[in-house]
C-alpha cells in the first residue's frame, strides 16, 4: 500500500473494572444526539458506562480474527476523548526525563495539537505512569506482581497482575474497552457513527475520519472530526492506537474472550492496535478491525489515548 511522505514533523527532545467509580464535582452530564446515551465528562475524561455489547464483525466482511461475534460485559471506566497530542506528550516527557524515566523514542508530531506518533508500546505505558505521577495520581503499571515497583525503564512485558486497573492512574484501554467505547452506544455499525447495513465502503465519509482515501496524507488536529455517541474523537482514523492486550488471532473463539472485563490473552508476540491510521483504507477503520504490532515497533501512523479507572 502506498504511504504518503510526511513533512514538517516536529521532533521532541530526546531524552479498571470501575465498580467503585467516583464522579468529581466538576463532572458534566450531557445526552448524546447520536445514541441518546447520557455522557458524563470530567475534564477530558469521558465515563464509558458499564454494560454489555456485541464485540466483533456483525457483517462477516472481515478476517477470521474478528469472529465470532460475542457478548462482552465491560465495567465502567474513563477514556480520554482525544488522542494524546504532541504538546501533551512533550510536557510529560520532559518531566519524566527528569524523574527517572527512560524511553526508546522521543516522539513526533506534525504540530502540538496533532496526535503524537512514533512511540512504541513500552514508551506509551511508561509515559502514562509518568503522567500519573506528575498529576499526583497512583500509577497503573508496575514491574512486580506485588505492584510496588513503578515501571519507569527498559522493555518489560507486563502481565495483568502488574496493573492497578481501578486506580486513578492513567493506563491503556483493553481491547474490549476500546471497542465498546468506539461503538459509542450503537451496536451493529461498521464505524463509530451510524453506519448500519450494506458494505463498509458505502458508509465511509471523509467528513467523519482521516484515512488514505481522503488524500490528506498526514495526521490532522485531534477533535477535527465529529465525536461518536460517547463524545470521543478520532476513534476511526488519524492514528492507530496502542491497546493493552496481547494479540491472538483465535482469541474470539476462546472462553476467555467472553468473560466479564476480559483483558485478553496472558501472553503473546504482538500487542493489539485499534482504529486505523491516516495512511489506511476505510476497511481497517471499522470498529471491529484488529491490528497488531510487536511492542517495540514505532511509526508515523501509530499513537494512543489514555484510559483510567477513575477521573
N, C-alpha and C positions, 0 to 999 in steps of 0.2 A: 504494500500500500504506500502511496506517495505521502510523504510528510513535508509540509512546507518549512522553509528555512525561517527560523525565528531570529529577529534582530532587535536591538535596543534593550537587551536584558540588563537588569540592574543586579550586579553581583554584590553580595554582602560580605562583610569582613570575615576572614577565616577565624579562625579560632585564635453493673449496678442493678440489682433487680428492682430497686426503688420501692420496696414495701413500706418504707417509712419516710417518704419524700417530704421535705419541708418547703413551703412557699414563703418567700420573704415578703415584707410589707410592700415592696416595690413591684410585686408581680402584677401584670396586666393581663386581663382576660378579654379576648375578642372571639367572635364567631366567624369561621372561615366561610367566605362566599362560594368556595369551590365544593367543599364537602359537607358544610353545615356543622362541622366539628368545633366545639369550643377550643380555642387556642390560648394557652397560658404561657406568658413570656416573662422572664426575669432578666433584664438586660438583653443580651443577645442569645441567651439560652432559652430554648423552647421546650416545654413539657410535652413529651410524647406519651399519651395516656396508656395505661395498662390495657391489655386485651389481646384477643386472638386475631390472626389474619391468615390469608392463604398465601403461602410462600412458594414461589416457582412460576413457571411459564404456563398460563392457562390456555395458550393458543398452540402449544407444541410446535412452534416455529423455530425452536432453538436447538442447542446442543443438549445431549443427554444429561449433562451435569445440572440442568435446571429442572429436572424431573425426578420423581413425580411431584406434582403439586401437593403440599401437605399443610395441615393446620398447625400453627405455632402460637403458643402464648408467650407474650413478651411483657414483662413487668414495666411499670412506669420508669422513665429515665429522662434526662435532659440532653438535648443536642443543639449545638450552636447553629444558628440559622444561616451563617455564612461560612464558606471555606476560610481556612486560616490564610490571611493576606501576607504579602511581603513585609508590610510595615509591622504587623504583629510578630511575625517570625523574628525579624531583626531585633526588636525591642527585647524579647525574651532571650534570644540567642546571645546577645551581648551580656545580659545579666547572668545567664548560665555559665558563660565562659569565665566569668569572674567568681563563680561559686562552685567550682569543682566538676563541672560537666564537660564532656568531650564528645565531639560529633565527627562523623565521616565527611559530611558535606556542609558547606556554608549556606546553601540555599540560594535560589534565584527567583526573580520575579520581573515581569515586564514593567511594573510600577508598584508603588506602595499599596494601592487599592486592588491590585490583581492578586490571584492566589499564588502563594509560594509554591514552587515546584523544585525538582531535582533534589529531593530529600528521600532517604531510604527509610525503611520501617523502623530500624533501630534509632535513627536520628529523631523521628517523629515521637516515638514513645518517650525518649529521654527529654525532648523538648516539652512534652506535656507535663512531665514531672517537674521540670524547671518552672513552667508557668504556674503550676500549683503552688510550689514553694514561694515563688515571687509574690503571689497574691495571698499567702497565709493559709492556703488550703492543705489538706492532708494528701500527699502524693498517692497515686494509684498503683505504681509499679515498683516491685522490689526484686532483689536477686536471690532471695531465700524464701522458703515456704513459711517461715515464721513471720515474714513481712516486716523485717526490722531494718534491712539494708536497702536504702533507696537506690534505684537504678540510675546511675549517672554516667558510666563509662563502659566502653567496649561493646561487643556484639554478643548479647545474651539472648538465647531463645527461650523467652519466658513461657511459663505454663500458667494455667488458670489459677492455680493455688498461690501464685506470686502476685496476685492482683487484689486490691481492696475495691471490689466492684461497686459498693454503695457509698463510698467516701465522697467528700466534697471535691476531691481531686479530679483533674481532667484525665480523660482516657480516650481510646479509640472505641467507636461503637462496634458491637458484634455484628456479624453478617445478618442475623435475623433482625436485630435492632435497626440496622441501616435500611433494609428492605421495607420493614414496616413504616419507618419514617418517610422513605421515598414515596411510598404509595399515598401518603397524605390522607388516610382515612377512606380511600377508594380501592376496593378490590376489583380484579378483573380488567385492569387497564394495562396498556402497553407501556406508558410513560408516567411521569409524576403529575400529569394533567389529565383531564377527562379524555380518554382515548380507547374506548371500548369497541370491540368488533373489528372485522376486516383484517388487513395486513398492517404490520408495524409501520411500514413506509407510508401508508395512507395518512397516518396521524403525525408524522414528523412536521415540525413547524419552526422555522428559523427565527420567529419572534419569541420562542419559548426556550431555546437552548443553543449553545455554541457547539457546532460539530463540523466535521470535514465538508459536508455537503453545502454548508452555508458560506464557504470560501472566505472565512475570516483569517485563517492561517496563524492564529495566535490565541492566547488567553484574552479574556475580557474582564473588566472590573467585576468584583463579586456583587451580587444583587442587581446585575444589569438586566436580568430576565425576570419574569413574574415568579412569585413564590408558589409552592404547592399548597395543598389543603392544610398543612400544619404550619405554614409560614416559613418554610425552608427554601433557600435559594440554591440553584445550581446542583440539584440532585440528579440532573442529567446534563452531561456536557461540562465544558470548561476544562477541568482536570479530573482524571481518575482519583479516587480516594482510597488511601490505605485503610484496611479494616483489621480488627483484632485477629480473626480466625485463621487457623491453618486451612489450606485448601485440600479438598478431597473430591475428585470428580464423581465419586459414587456416594457421597455423603447423604444426599436427599433420600436414598433408599435404605438408610440405616436407622435403627430405632432412636439413636441419639438426636437425630435431626428434628424429631417431633417432640422432644422433651421441652417442658417449660423453661424459658430463658436459656435455651441452648447456646453454648459458646463454641460450638464446632468441635472438630477432632482434637485429640490430645497432643498430636504431633503431626509433622509433615515436612515437605520440602519447599513449599511455597506459602506465602501469605496472600489472603484474598484482597482484591481491589474491586471497587464498585463505581458505577456512574458514568464511565466513558469520558474521554477527553476531547479537546478541540480538534484533534487530528484523526478522530474516529468516525466511521459511518454510523447512521442512526441505529442500526441493529444492536450495537453494543451499549447504547444509551437507554435501553429498555430497563424498567425496574428490576426485572428478573435476571438480567445478564450478570454473569460471574467472570471476573478476570482473576489472574494470579501472576505473581512475580516472586522471585527469591527475595528474601527480606533485605538483602544488601543492595538491591537494584535502585537506581535513581535516574530520572529522566525528566525532560521538559514538559511532559503531559501528566505528571503524577504528583498529587498533593494530598490534603487531608482536611478533616474538620474535627472539632472536639466534642466529646460526649462527657457526661458526668452523672453520678448517682443522685446528686443534689445540686441546686443552683448556686 
